Amino acid sequence: MITLRWAPYPEANVVSYKIYRSIIGFVANIPLGPAISGKTLELKMNGGATQTFTFNSSDSVVDTINNTISGGEAFLSYEDEDKFLLRSNLRDENGSVEIVGGTGLSELGLTARVITEKSEDGLLSTVPAAEDPSSFMSFSDEDGALQDWYAISTVDSIGKESLKTEYKQAISFVGPLCVMEGIITDLQGVRQVDEEVRAKIVLIPQGVPVYTSISKNWVSTLSGPDGRFSLPLLQGAVVKFEVPVLGYSRNIRVPEKAYEFIKDLYIDLDYRYPLS
């Protein structure tokens, strides 16, 4: 299971969020035994040779595939007992699944095509926005895995859907995270796009187990098309927080809560604040 958490959009008229998932693979039907018995599915995993799976009435579709597949794995869906998922075992841009053909495509609900990283996606759910527009939002994908990619969009009161966010993979962490978010604008209020925001740990918070591996390297992100940035950091840690385009550099303590919206970080394009 993957649990998604994202910052709210308090300045927008948001009624609901749409959640999208993209996998290097596909979601397919599980037909009844007699309907699929004797029929085939032909796949190429990660650019390899064609693999042919012949189904029968005694073994499940998932078992038949997993008995011989190379370069991937099939999974029963936790969310829909009539579906299964098949993923490449390569979680980067080298992974691919080509549905070559077979006599069972119709029963499985598949079409011949090549699926690569983020080449296609599916709508998982529509989540109503919280009554409090500043509330932190979350959604749990029971069929999710770390190699999957996720994006969200917003829907306003007249049903207009925004563009999807950038696709991101889930992150794993050793402690509670605070998502530090803000919007970078110049002094005229023009939002600044593709500007770096970065932080690195100066002081690890108390209570973190001694065996925990925590990076002391910079972690960074870029502001999006609306000037918004989002950076998950370890709660309670002291970090050096920088916005290079401002010349802004300051040690801050990450709040011990899930979300913090940072205000008053403006860009003066005619003046650079000294790092001191």
N, C-alpha and C positions, 0 to 999 in steps of 0.2 A: 504494500500500500504506500502511496505517495500522498502526503498532506501538503497542499499548497496554501501559502499565506501571502497576502499582498496588501499594499498600502491603499487606503481609500482615495477617492478623487473628490475632496471636499469642495473644490471650486466649480465642479460640474453638476449638472442636473441629472444625476445617475439614478435610474430606477432598478436596474439589474446588471449583472455581469454575465457574459458568455465565456465558458471555459472550453478551450480547444486543446487537443492532444495530437502530436505527430510522432509516429513510431517508424523505425526502419523495419517495416513489415506490414501486416494487415490484420483486420478483424473479419472473421468469416462465420458463416452459419454452420451449425452442427445438424446435418440432415438425419432423418431416421435411417436405421440400418439398411432396410430393403431399398430405400431410395438411392443410396450411395454405393451399395454393394456391387463390386466388379468395375466401378468407375475409377478414374485416375486423376491425379494432380501432378503437373510437371513444374518444377521450380529450379531456378539457378540462385544459389546463395553466394553473395559477395563476388560475383563475376566468375564463379566456378562452373563445373560441368552440370548438365541437366540431370536432376534427380527426379525419378518417377515413383510416386506412391500409389499403390493399388489398394483400395479400401474393400473391406469385407463386412459381413453382418455381425460377426462375433467380436471384433476389436473396435474400440472407439476410434474416431477420426484422429484425435490427439495422440493416442498410443501408436497408431499406425505410422504417423509422421515421425514421432520421436524414436521409434524403433530403429530407423535407418538414416535419419537426416544428418547431414554434415554441414556445420556452419550456421546453425540456428536452432531454435526450439519452439515448440508449440505449447500453449498454456490454456487451460480452461478458464473462462471468464467467471469472476466472482460476482459480477454485477448482472449478468444475463446468462442463465444456464443453457440457453440455446446458441451461444456464441463461443468461439475460441479465438485466441490471438496467436500469431506467429511472428517472431522477431529474429532479426539477424543477431549473431553473437558478437558482431563488431559494432561498437557504440559510437564510432566516429564517422567521418566523411567517407571512409573506405568501405563501409557497410552498404549492402544493397540486397534487395530481394526482387528477383524477376519472376513474375508469374508467366511461365512460357505457354502453358495450355493444359490440355487434359480433357477427358470426357465428363468430369464432374464439376466443371466450373459453375454451371448454372445452379446446381444443388447447393454448392458452397457459397453462392452469391458473389463470385469473383469475376473479374475480367482480366484479360492478358495485359500486362503493363510492367514497367520497371519502377521500383520504389527505392528512393535514396533518401539521404538525410534531409528532413524538412521538405520533401518534394510534395507531400500531401498531408492533409490533416482531417480530423473529424470533430464535430461538436459533441462534447461530453455532457454538458449540463448548462442550464441557465439558473443563476443564483440571484435571488432577490437582494437588493442592497439593504443594509441595515438602516433602521429608522434614524439612528444617529450617524450623520454623514462622516464623522471622524472615526467611526469604529473600524477596527482591523478586520479584514475579511479572510475567510478560509474555505477550503473545499478539499475533500478527501477522495482520491481516485483509487478504488480498491484494486483495479487492474493495473495500476501504474508501476513502473520500474525506473531505476535510476538512469537508464539509457534513453528514456522518453523525453520529448520536448513539449513545453507547454506555453500557451499564450492566452491572454484574456482580451476581451473588448468590453466596452460599456454600451448600455442601451438607455436612451433618455426617455422622457415622459411621452414623446410622440412616436416612440418606437424606432428612432433612428440609431443605427449601430455605428460605433466609432471604428476606426482602423484597429487591427489587432496590435497588441504590444509585440515587442521583439520576442522571438522564441527563446526560452531558456530551459536548461536542464535543472532538475532538482539538485540541491546541495545537501550534503550531510555535515553535521557539526557535532561538537562535543559538549556544547553548553547552550543555554538560551540565547537567542539572537535578538538584537534590536535592529529593525530596518530604519536606517537614517535616510530621510528623503528630503528633497528640497527642489527649488526651481531657480535656475540661474538667469538673471536678466541684467541688461545694462541699465544705466540711470534713466533712460527713456522708457523703460519697461519692455524693451525688445528681448524676447527669450533667446538664449544663446545655445546653439546646437553643437553636439559633438565636442564638448569641452570636458576635460578629464577632471574627475574627483577621486581622491585616493586617501588611504589611511594605512597606518601600520601600528602594531601594538608596541607601546612603550612599557606598560606595566600590566601583567596578567592579574586578573581579579583573584581574590582569596577564594579558597574552596575548590579550585580546579585540581583534579587528581594529578599526582606527580608524573604518572605514566602517560598523560595526555600529550599528543603532539600538536602544537600550535605554531603556525607559521608566523615568523617575525618579518616576513617580506611585505612589500607594499601590496595591498589589494586595491583595485581601481575599477571605475566604471566611467562611461561617457554619458553626458546629458542627451536626452532624446529629442525628437522633433519639436516637442513643446518646452524644451529647456529643463525638463524634469530629470532628476537623477535619483537612484535608489541604491543604497549600499548596506548590506547586512553585516553587522559587527557584533562581537561578543559582548553581551551585557556586563557592565561593571568594569570593563577594561579601560585603561587610559590609553588613548591612541593619539598619534600625530595626525591631524586632519588637515588636508591641503586641497585647495582649489587653485592650481597653478596660474590660470588665466587672471585671477585676482591678485596673485602674489600672496594669497591667504594661507597662513600656516600657523596652527595653534594646537597645543595639547588639550584634549577634551576627554572627559569621562563619559563613556557610553551609558545612557540611561538604563536602569534596570526595568525596562518595560519593552513590549514587543514593537513599538512604533514611535518614532519621533520625527515631526516635521520641522526642519531647520528653516528659520526665517532670517531676513536681513543680510543675505550674502549677495551683494550687488557687484556688478562689473562696471568699473569706470574705465572706458576704453581709452581715455586720455591720460590716465594716471595709474601707476602700479603701486599698491601698498607695499612698503618694505617688509621683507620677511621677518624682521625683528618686531 
